[in-house]
Amino acid sequence: MREFKDLKIAVAGTGYVGLSIATLLSQHHHVTAVDIIPEKVELINNKKSPIQDEYIEKYLAEKELDLTATLDAKEAYSDADFVVIAAPTNVYPRVYLKTQKRPKKC
Ligand SMILES: NC(=O)c1ccc[n+]([C@@H]2O[C@H](COP(=O)([O-])OP(=O)(O)OC[C@H]3O[C@@H](n4cnc5c(N)ncnc54)[C@H](O)[C@@H]3O)[C@@H](O)[C@H]2O)c1
């Protein structure tokens, strides 16, 4: 693994969770934020936040961050020391939990 200061971190998802983590970590590490929405990637690469958050907006505009956004998940994940998953969990719309009660045996 690389030295602490040279760590490469990929973050999947640039929503409230992912972009907060990516913004904070990119103060000290090389961070690649991955999303599937091109407009979000473009905004982040232009130092603008796609979500309304006072601190993310401020940090992107004012701090020197080592943060790049991309649609290229393969490249981002293959070279990362750590990958943070901050994408939605409902990615399998056809899988449901069985919540029906089992009939009681007396
Ligand atoms: N927001 C919270 O307070 C909170 C608290 C606990 C857990 N979580 C969990 O954290 C995760 C993220 O939550 P959030 O609020 O940031 O969600 P969000 O909807 O704000 O952001 C999710 C982002 O992931 C992107 N995305 C979707 N599929 C992707 C993929 N395959 N690869 C990369 N990016 C992808 C979306 O385009 C979106 O930008 C979810 O699993 C959520 O359940 C959120």
The ligand as an SDF file (V2000), in Angstrom:
LIG
                    3D

 44 48  0  0  0  0  0  0  0  0999 V2000
  -28.1880   10.3210    3.7840 N   0  0  0  0  0  0  0  0  0  0  0  0
  -28.1470    9.7230    4.9590 C   0  0  0  0  0  0  0  0  0  0  0  0
  -28.3840   10.3460    6.0130 O   0  0  0  0  0  0  0  0  0  0  0  0
  -27.7590    8.2510    5.0800 C   0  0  0  0  0  0  0  0  0  0  0  0
  -27.6150    7.7100    6.3490 C   0  0  0  0  0  0  0  0  0  0  0  0
  -27.2210    6.3640    6.4560 C   0  0  0  0  0  0  0  0  0  0  0  0
  -26.9940    5.6020    5.3190 C   0  0  0  0  0  0  0  0  0  0  0  0
  -27.1560    6.1550    4.0980 N   0  0  0  0  0  0  0  0  0  0  0  0
  -26.8810    5.3120    2.9410 C   0  0  0  0  0  0  0  0  0  0  0  0
  -25.7630    5.8510    2.2390 O   0  0  0  0  0  0  0  0  0  0  0  0
  -25.9250    5.6520    0.8410 C   0  0  0  0  0  0  0  0  0  0  0  0
  -25.8890    6.9910    0.1260 C   0  0  0  0  0  0  0  0  0  0  0  0
  -26.8810    7.8440    0.6410 O   0  0  0  0  0  0  0  0  0  0  0  0
  -27.0710    9.3340    0.0940 P   0  0  0  0  0  0  0  0  0  0  0  0
  -28.0590    9.9940    0.9770 O   0  0  0  0  0  0  0  0  0  0  0  0
  -25.7430    9.9660   -0.1300 O   0  0  0  0  0  0  0  0  0  0  0  0
  -27.7710    9.0230   -1.3350 O   0  0  0  0  0  0  0  0  0  0  0  0
  -28.0160   10.0130   -2.5580 P   0  0  0  0  0  0  0  0  0  0  0  0
  -29.2060    9.5040   -3.2810 O   0  0  0  0  0  0  0  0  0  0  0  0
  -27.9720   11.4460   -2.1220 O   0  0  0  0  0  0  0  0  0  0  0  0
  -26.7250    9.7700   -3.4840 O   0  0  0  0  0  0  0  0  0  0  0  0
  -26.4500    8.5580   -4.1050 C   0  0  0  0  0  0  0  0  0  0  0  0
  -25.5650    8.8560   -5.3120 C   0  0  0  0  0  0  0  0  0  0  0  0
  -25.1060    7.6250   -5.8560 O   0  0  0  0  0  0  0  0  0  0  0  0
  -25.1340    7.7370   -7.2630 C   0  0  0  0  0  0  0  0  0  0  0  0
  -25.1340    6.3910   -7.8240 N   0  0  0  0  0  0  0  0  0  0  0  0
  -26.1870    5.5510   -8.0720 C   0  0  0  0  0  0  0  0  0  0  0  0
  -25.7390    4.3760   -8.5670 N   0  0  0  0  0  0  0  0  0  0  0  0
  -24.3870    4.4730   -8.6340 C   0  0  0  0  0  0  0  0  0  0  0  0
  -23.3670    3.6100   -9.0710 C   0  0  0  0  0  0  0  0  0  0  0  0
  -23.6400    2.3730   -9.5300 N   0  0  0  0  0  0  0  0  0  0  0  0
  -22.0820    4.0220   -9.0180 N   0  0  0  0  0  0  0  0  0  0  0  0
  -21.7760    5.2670   -8.5430 C   0  0  0  0  0  0  0  0  0  0  0  0
  -22.7110    6.1480   -8.1150 N   0  0  0  0  0  0  0  0  0  0  0  0
  -23.9880    5.7520   -8.1570 C   0  0  0  0  0  0  0  0  0  0  0  0
  -26.3870    8.5620   -7.5410 C   0  0  0  0  0  0  0  0  0  0  0  0
  -26.3700    9.1130   -8.8350 O   0  0  0  0  0  0  0  0  0  0  0  0
  -26.2940    9.6060   -6.4450 C   0  0  0  0  0  0  0  0  0  0  0  0
  -25.5260   10.7120   -6.8470 O   0  0  0  0  0  0  0  0  0  0  0  0
  -27.2710    4.9280    0.6580 C   0  0  0  0  0  0  0  0  0  0  0  0
  -27.0120    3.5500    0.5730 O   0  0  0  0  0  0  0  0  0  0  0  0
  -28.0160    5.2710    1.9170 C   0  0  0  0  0  0  0  0  0  0  0  0
  -28.9720    4.2780    2.2360 O   0  0  0  0  0  0  0  0  0  0  0  0
  -27.5240    7.4650    3.9550 C   0  0  0  0  0  0  0  0  0  0  0  0
  1  2  1  0
  2  3  2  0
  2  4  1  0
  4  5  1  0
  4 44  2  0
  5  6  2  0
  6  7  1  0
  7  8  2  0
  8  9  1  0
  8 44  1  0
  9 10  1  0
  9 42  1  0
 10 11  1  0
 11 12  1  0
 11 40  1  0
 12 13  1  0
 13 14  1  0
 14 15  2  0
 14 16  1  0
 14 17  1  0
 17 18  1  0
 18 19  2  0
 18 20  1  0
 18 21  1  0
 21 22  1  0
 22 23  1  0
 23 24  1  0
 23 38  1  0
 24 25  1  0
 25 26  1  0
 25 36  1  0
 26 27  1  0
 26 35  1  0
 27 28  2  0
 28 29  1  0
 29 30  1  0
 29 35  2  0
 30 31  1  0
 30 32  2  0
 32 33  1  0
 33 34  2  0
 34 35  1  0
 36 37  1  0
 36 38  1  0
 38 39  1  0
 40 41  1  0
 40 42  1  0
 42 43  1  0
M  CHG  2   8   1  16  -1
M  END
$$$$
